[in-house]
Amino acid sequence: MENPSKACRIILFPLPLQGHINPMIQLANILHSRGFTISIIHTQFHSPDPSKYPHFTFHLIPDGLSEDQASIHEILRVLHLLNTDCIGPARECLRKLLSTHDDIACIITDAMMYCSKDVVENLGIPRIVFRTSSICSFLAFATLPLLQEKGYYSNNNLDSRREDPVPELPPLRVKDIPSVQRPDPKHALKIIRNMVEGTKMASGLIFNTFQDLEEPNLANLYDHFRMPTFLIGPFHKFFSAASSSLLTQDRGSISWLDTQKPHSVLYVSFGSLAAMDENSAREVTWGLANSKQPFLWVVRPGLVQGSEWLEWLPNEFMEVTSQRGYIVKWAPQQEVLSHPAVGGFWTHSGWNSVLESICEGAPMICSSFFGDQTLNSRYVNDAWKLGIKLENELKREEIESAIRKIMLDREGQEIRERLLCLKEKIDVSLKTDGFSSQYLNALSDLISSFRSAGL
């Protein structure tokens, strides 16, 4: 019998940020390997290079962002502008695709592109939502209206309640709740509410996660989102994200790792968007220096506010660490984490990085900057016990202590043992009868059923 996916085209509509483009391109590759034809509607802002994906068709739409708006670091404003200005262009693009292709089964959109519910309105095409975060953080976003009602967003005595537990969302503390520390959380709450409500109107929900890690949250998820749900991660175990990187990767980092002893190097990367002030950056430098451990540090231009790149680094730091430290602007992260020389990962706790660290068995030191990072780091530290969360402002003494625990002490070894068990479960999940493979089969069947039904 002919595979129904052979006659199906899927439209993908990603959010144009590095941590969202990577998993969406991976998902596109996964579905393409199942026989589906892939078309991608993408903004001009942060557009991937189509030449890297000759098996996909790209359709660029204007996004309305000026050069100044596109280069800003205020993510909430970018999200608002994209979801406001992309409705018309995306709708017109989708309308043309529907008029010229009779094989379109559905559209898969990033959950943060919540404008997609307006884009597809009255066009008769099913919409599946892809959430690039963990289930536990998505549930926290879904619970925010309740937390607001209970006063968690009140500024009254907020500082005194920072360490208090949140009974509705164990193991979170008040300081872990998304956007609660912003001077005016109303804008963030509106965007999150739009994302959650937009998801509830979808025909299905995809997560880049795996059941053995987040099974305790599944029942709660189904209470909030009554729709077919698919846990088909980790995506990068199917296809690497290297080709979808918006930043140039420094291959010298791998050559340098080749010269280091097994499990001796701490890999440090705070992602593609995080920024810190110079004082915090100096605490990081001296924490690394005082730990006496070899390190590979990704210092992305823009990581330190007001700097071009490394001009803020103290000369003394460079002298002290020149024989055991290596600094690059960007690194091929999956390859780095799988390298035998890497023994730990100091991360910003973005979900892609957490998943990659779990898959490669690298104990984590967790910092967090915004969004779901505070939630992810809390789960890594308290629930899954796969790393150490740096709780407060960056201080060199705490950094040095965390590095030594991860790289040298028994605590780090115990984390590695737990990670090894999870790695084995991931391998099983990806096999033919494993959870991730079963979810992928079910997703393929759902998409094919849309086409068969003529929806």
C-alpha positions in Angstrom: 0.0 0.0 0.0 1.3 3.5 -0.9 2.6 5.5 2.0 0.0 8.3 2.5 2.7 10.7 3.5 4.1 10.7 0.0 1.1 12.8 -1.1 1.3 15.2 1.8 2.9 18.7 2.0 3.5 20.3 5.4 3.8 24.1 5.9 6.1 25.1 8.7 6.0 28.6 10.3 8.9 29.1 12.8 9.7 31.8 15.2 12.9 33.5 13.8 15.2 33.1 16.8 18.1 30.8 16.9 16.8 28.6 19.7 13.5 28.2 17.8 14.8 27.9 14.3 17.2 25.0 15.2 14.5 22.6 16.5 12.0 23.6 13.8 14.5 22.7 11.0 15.3 19.5 12.8 11.5 18.7 12.9 11.3 19.5 9.2 14.1 17.0 8.5 12.4 14.4 10.7 9.1 14.7 8.8 10.8 14.9 5.5 12.5 11.6 6.3 9.0 10.2 6.7 8.1 11.1 3.2 6.4 14.5 3.7 7.1 17.4 1.4 8.2 20.5 3.4 7.5 24.2 2.7 8.6 26.8 5.2 7.1 30.3 5.6 9.9 32.5 7.1 10.4 36.1 8.0 13.2 38.1 6.4 14.5 38.6 9.9 17.0 35.8 10.8 16.1 33.9 7.6 18.0 30.6 7.2 20.1 30.0 4.1 17.9 28.1 1.7 20.9 26.7 -0.1 21.6 24.5 2.9 18.2 22.9 2.6 17.6 22.1 -1.1 15.0 19.5 -0.1 12.8 22.3 1.4 10.9 25.2 -0.3 11.3 28.5 1.5 8.8 31.4 1.2 10.1 34.7 2.6 7.5 37.2 4.0 8.1 40.8 5.1 8.1 41.1 8.9 7.8 44.9 9.3 10.9 45.1 11.6 13.1 48.1 11.0 16.9 47.6 11.3 16.9 49.0 14.8 14.0 46.9 15.9 15.5 43.7 14.4 18.8 44.3 16.3 17.4 45.0 19.7 17.7 42.6 22.7 14.3 43.2 24.1 12.7 39.9 23.2 9.2 40.7 24.3 9.1 43.7 21.9 10.3 41.6 19.0 7.7 38.9 19.8 4.9 41.5 19.9 6.0 43.1 16.6 6.4 39.8 14.8 2.9 38.6 16.0 1.4 41.9 15.0 3.0 42.6 11.6 3.3 39.1 10.2 -0.4 38.2 10.1 -1.2 39.8 6.8 1.9 38.7 4.9 1.8 35.1 6.3 -1.9 34.8 5.5 -1.4 36.0 1.9 1.6 33.6 1.5 -0.4 30.7 2.9 -3.4 31.6 0.7 -1.2 31.5 -2.4 0.3 28.1 -1.4 -3.2 26.7 -0.9 -4.3 27.9 -4.3 -1.2 26.4 -6.1 -0.7 23.2 -4.2 -3.4 20.5 -3.8 -1.2 18.3 -1.5 -1.1 20.5 1.7 -2.1 18.6 4.8 -1.5 21.1 7.6 0.6 23.9 9.0 3.0 23.4 12.0 3.7 26.7 13.8 5.9 27.7 16.7 3.7 28.3 19.8 5.2 31.7 20.2 4.0 32.7 16.7 0.5 32.8 18.2 -0.6 35.0 15.4 -0.9 31.8 13.3 -4.4 31.2 14.7 -5.4 34.4 12.9 -3.4 33.5 9.8 -5.2 30.2 9.2 -8.7 31.5 10.1 -11.3 30.5 7.5 -8.6 28.9 5.3 -9.6 25.4 6.2 -6.2 24.1 7.1 -5.4 22.3 10.4 -2.8 23.9 12.6 -0.4 21.9 14.8 1.6 23.8 17.4 5.2 23.1 18.2 6.5 24.2 21.6 10.3 24.3 21.8 10.4 24.2 25.6 10.0 21.5 28.2 6.6 20.3 29.3 7.2 21.5 32.8 7.9 25.1 31.7 4.9 25.1 29.3 2.7 24.0 32.2 4.1 26.9 34.3 3.2 29.3 31.5 -0.3 27.8 31.4 -0.7 28.3 35.1 0.4 32.0 35.1 -3.2 33.4 35.2 -3.9 31.4 38.3 -0.6 32.6 39.9 -1.5 36.2 39.0 -4.9 35.7 40.8 -3.0 34.4 43.9 -0.8 37.5 44.1 2.5 36.2 42.8 2.8 39.2 40.6 2.2 41.7 43.3 5.2 43.9 44.1 4.3 43.9 47.8 7.1 42.2 49.7 8.3 40.5 46.6 11.9 40.5 47.6 11.1 38.8 50.9 9.2 36.0 49.1 11.8 35.2 46.5 12.8 31.9 48.1 9.2 30.8 49.0 8.0 27.6 47.3 5.1 27.8 44.8 2.7 25.0 45.9 0.9 25.0 42.6 4.2 24.2 40.7 6.6 22.2 42.7 9.7 22.4 42.8 9.5 26.1 41.7 10.2 29.0 44.0 8.7 32.5 43.5 11.9 33.8 41.9 11.6 31.0 39.2 8.2 32.2 37.9 8.6 33.6 34.4 8.6 37.4 34.2 7.7 37.9 37.9 10.9 39.8 38.4 10.3 42.3 35.6 9.4 45.9 36.6 6.2 45.6 34.6 5.2 42.0 34.0 1.9 42.9 32.3 3.3 42.9 28.8 5.0 39.5 29.3 1.8 38.0 30.8 -0.2 39.2 27.8 2.2 37.5 25.3 2.3 34.3 27.4 -1.5 34.3 27.6 -1.8 34.7 23.9 0.6 31.8 23.3 -1.3 29.5 25.7 -4.7 30.4 24.3 -3.5 30.1 20.8 -2.2 26.6 21.5 -5.5 25.5 23.0 -7.1 26.2 19.6 -4.7 23.9 17.7 -5.3 20.4 16.3 -2.2 18.9 18.0 0.8 19.7 20.1 4.4 18.7 19.6 7.3 18.8 22.1 11.0 18.3 21.7 11.3 16.2 24.8 11.1 12.5 25.8 8.7 10.7 28.0 11.1 9.1 30.5 12.2 12.6 31.6 8.8 14.3 31.9 6.3 11.6 32.4 5.2 13.0 35.8 3.9 16.1 34.0 1.9 14.4 31.3 -1.4 14.0 33.2 -1.3 17.7 34.2 -0.6 18.6 30.6 -3.6 16.7 29.3 -5.8 18.5 31.9 -4.8 21.9 30.3 -4.5 20.9 26.6 -7.0 18.3 25.5 -5.6 17.4 22.1 -3.3 14.9 20.5 0.2 15.4 22.0 3.5 14.1 20.7 6.8 13.8 22.6 9.2 13.0 19.8 12.5 14.3 21.1 15.3 14.7 21.4 15.3 16.1 17.9 19.0 16.4 17.5 19.4 12.6 17.9 17.6 12.4 14.6 19.3 15.4 12.8 22.0 17.8 13.9 21.3 21.5 14.3 24.7 22.6 13.0 23.5 23.6 9.5 20.8 25.9 10.9 23.1 27.9 13.1 22.8 31.7 12.4 26.3 32.2 13.8 29.7 31.0 12.3 31.0 28.1 14.3 34.7 28.1 15.2 36.1 24.7 14.4 39.3 25.5 16.2 37.5 24.6 19.4 37.4 20.9 18.4 41.1 20.9 17.5 41.8 22.4 20.9 39.7 19.8 22.7 41.6 17.1 20.9 44.7 18.1 23.0 42.9 17.9 26.4 42.6 15.0 28.8 39.3 13.0 29.0 36.5 14.7 31.0 38.9 17.5 32.0 37.3 20.5 30.2 34.3 22.7 31.3 32.4 23.9 28.3 30.8 27.4 29.0 28.2 28.9 26.7 25.3 31.2 27.5 23.4 30.8 24.3 22.6 33.2 21.4 20.7 35.9 23.2 21.9 36.2 26.8 23.6 39.4 27.9 25.4 40.3 31.1 27.0 43.5 32.5 30.8 43.8 32.8 30.8 43.2 36.6 29.0 39.9 36.2 31.4 38.9 33.3 34.4 39.6 35.5 33.0 37.4 38.2 32.7 34.6 35.6 36.3 35.2 34.5 37.7 34.9 38.0 35.5 32.0 38.9 36.9 30.1 35.9 40.5 31.2 36.7 40.3 30.3 40.4 38.8 26.9 39.7 42.1 25.8 38.0 40.1 23.7 35.5 40.6 23.8 31.7 37.7 25.5 30.0 36.3 26.2 26.5 34.3 29.5 26.7 31.9 30.8 24.1 32.0 34.6 24.4 29.6 35.7 21.7 29.9 39.4 20.5 27.1 41.1 22.5 27.4 38.8 25.5 28.9 41.5 27.6 26.9 44.7 27.4 28.7 47.7 25.8 31.6 45.6 24.4 32.7 44.5 20.9 34.2 41.3 22.1 37.0 40.7 24.6 38.3 44.2 25.3 36.9 44.0 28.8 38.9 40.9 29.8 41.6 41.6 32.4 45.2 41.1 31.0 45.9 39.1 34.2 43.2 36.6 33.4 44.5 36.0 30.0 48.0 35.4 31.4 46.8 33.1 34.2 44.6 30.9 31.9 46.4 31.0 28.6 47.6 27.4 28.9 44.3 25.9 30.0 41.6 28.1 28.5 40.2 28.6 25.0 37.8 31.4 24.0 35.7 31.4 20.8 32.8 33.5 19.4 30.7 30.4 18.7 31.2 26.7 18.8 29.6 23.6 17.3 27.9 22.7 20.5 26.6 19.2 19.8 30.1 18.2 18.7 31.7 19.9 21.7 29.4 18.2 24.2 30.0 14.8 22.7 33.8 15.3 22.8 35.6 12.9 25.2 37.5 15.9 26.7 34.4 17.6 28.0 33.4 16.8 31.6 30.8 19.5 32.3 28.7 22.2 30.8 28.0 25.7 32.3 24.8 26.7 30.5 22.2 29.4 30.3 19.6 26.6 30.7 17.9 27.0 27.3 15.9 23.9 26.6 18.0 22.9 23.5 21.2 23.1 25.6 19.7 21.1 28.5 18.6 18.3 26.1 21.9 18.2 24.4 23.7 18.1 27.7 21.5 15.2 28.9 22.1 13.3 25.7 25.9 13.6 25.9 26.0 12.9 29.7 27.5 16.3 30.7 26.7 17.4 34.2 25.4 21.0 34.2 26.1 24.2 36.0 22.9 26.3 35.4 22.6 30.0 35.1 19.5 31.6 33.8 18.6 34.9 32.1 15.0 35.0 30.9 12.0 33.0 29.7 11.9 29.3 30.6 15.5 29.2 31.6 14.8 29.8 35.3 12.3 26.9 35.2 14.6 24.6 33.4 17.5 25.3 35.8 15.2 24.6 38.8 14.2 21.3 37.4 17.8 20.3 36.5 18.9 21.1 40.1 15.9 20.1 42.2 13.8 17.5 40.3 16.1 15.7 37.9 19.3 16.3 39.9 21.4 16.6 36.7 23.4 19.7 37.7 23.9 22.6 40.0 21.9 25.8 39.8 23.7 29.1 40.6 20.9 30.6 42.7 21.9 34.3 43.1 24.0 37.0 41.4 27.2 35.6 39.8 30.0 35.5 42.4 33.4 34.1 41.8 33.5 32.1 45.0 30.2 30.3 44.2 31.3 29.8 40.6 34.6 28.2 41.6 32.8 26.0 44.1 30.2 24.8 41.5 32.9 24.0 39.0 34.9 22.0 41.4 31.8 20.0 42.5 30.9 19.2 38.9 34.4 18.4 37.6 36.2 17.0 40.6 33.9 15.9 43.5 31.8 12.9 44.1 28.7 15.0 43.5 29.7 15.4 39.8 30.3 11.7 39.5 26.8 10.9 40.9 25.3 13.3 38.4 27.2 11.5 35.5 25.8 8.2 36.7 22.2 9.5 36.6 22.9 11.0 33.1 24.2 7.6 31.9 20.9 6.0 32.9 18.9 8.7 31.1 21.1 8.3 28.0 20.2 4.6 27.9 16.5 5.4 28.2 16.8 7.9 25.3 18.4 5.2 23.1 15.6 2.9 23.9 13.0 5.6 23.2 14.4 6.2 19.7 14.2 2.5 18.7 11.3 1.2 16.6 9.1 0.4 19.6 10.3 3.2 21.9 8.2 6.1 23.1 9.6 8.8 20.8 9.2 6.5 17.8 5.7 5.7 18.7 4.8 9.3 19.1 6.4 10.1 15.7 4.4 7.3 14.1 1.2 8.8 15.6 2.1 12.3 14.4 2.7 11.0 10.9 -0.6 9.2 11.0 -2.5 12.3 12.2 -1.0 14.5 9.4 -1.8 11.9 6.8 -5.4 11.7 8.1 -5.8 15.4 7.5 -4.9 14.9 3.9 -7.0 11.8 3.5 -10.0 13.6 4.9 -9.5 16.5 2.5 -9.3 19.0 5.3 
